[in-house]
Amino acid sequence: MDNLLALPTGPLADASLAFVQKAESTSIADHSVRSFLFARLLAEQECCLNDAAYDEKLLFAACVMHDLGLGTLAAGQARFEVEGADLAASVLTEHGIAAADVDRVWEAIALHSSLGIADRCGLLTYLTHKGVFTDAGYFTDLGDAMLQPIYARYPRPADDRFIQNAIVEHAARSRAAAPRYSIAAELLRRRQAGE
C-alpha cells in the first residue's frame, strides 16, 4: 500500500509539487497527484516500467504540473494547457533538465486533454493523458481495489465540477484562452448558455 502511494522525491519532484501546491487549489493539486499515481499504475499494468521511454521523474513532473494553467500563475492569454506547459518547462529548465526532456514534458502537458491525439504521441504523453482521464472517470482500466486507496489519501471534492469551473474561469480571461473548438471554449459556451 505504501508503495502504491509513494511519490518520487528529489529536487525536481519536490520543486514540481511545491510549485503546484503554491499555484493551484488543493482540489486541483490533489487531482494532479492522483493523475500521476494512476499513470504509474497504468504503466505497470501495461508493462511499460522497463520501457526505455519510461521516466518516472518526467512522468511525475508532467502529471503533477499538467494543470498549472488553471492556477494563479497563469496569465490567461493562451489555452490553459499551453500556459501550464510553459510554466512547467520553466521549472524543468531551472532544474537543469535536458532540453529534449523539457520538450517531452511540454508536449505531454500541452496535449493532455487532446483525446485521440495524446495516446499517439509517445509514452510520456500517453501515460499523462491516461492518468488525467482515469481520474476524470473516462478510463476504467484500473479496478476499484487500486483506485480506492488513492482516493482515500487524495479525496475528490463532493462537487466534481472543480476542474470544469477552473477551466471556465481561465477561459473567461481572454479570447486567446478559449480558442474556437477547444475544451475551454465549449465549457465556457455551455456555462454562458446556462447548460
C-alpha positions, 0 to 999 in steps of 0.5 A, a space after each residue: 500500500 505504501 508503495 502504491 502511494 509513494 511519490 518520487 522525491 528529489 529536487 525536481 519532484 519536490 520543486 514540481 509539487 511545491 510549485 503546484 501546491 503554491 499555484 493551484 487549489 488543493 482540489 486541483 493539486 490533489 487531482 494532479 497527484 492522483 493523475 500521476 499515481 494512476 499513470 504509474 499504475 497504468 504503466 505497470 499494468 501495461 508493462 511499460 516500467 522497463 520501457 526505455 521511454 519510461 521516466 518516472 521523474 518526467 512522468 511525475 513532473 508532467 502529471 503533477 504540473 499538467 494543470 498549472 494553467 488553471 492556477 494563479 500563475 497563469 496569465 490567461 492569454 493562451 489555452 490553459 494547457 499551453 500556459 501550464 506547459 510553459 510554466 512547467 518547462 520553466 521549472 524543468 529548465 531551472 532544474 537543469 533538465 535536458 532540453 529534449 526532456 523539457 520538450 517531452 514534458 511540454 508536449 505531454 502537458 500541452 496535449 493532455 486533454 487532446 483525446 485521440 491525439 495524446 495516446 499517439 504521441 509517445 509514452 510520456 504523453 500517453 501515460 499523462 493523458 491516461 492518468 488525467 482521464 482515469 481520474 476524470 472517470 473516462 478510463 476504467 482500466 484500473 479496478 476499484 481495489 487500486 483506485 480506492 486507496 488513492 482516493 482515500 489519501 487524495 479525496 475528490 471534492 463532493 462537487 466534481 465540477 472543480 476542474 470544469 469551473 477552473 477551466 471556465 474561469 481561465 477561459 473567461 480571461 481572454 479570447 486567446 484562452 478559449 480558442 474556437 473548438 477547444 475544451 475551454 471554449 465549449 465549457 465556457 459556451 455551455 456555462 454562458 448558455 446556462 447548460 
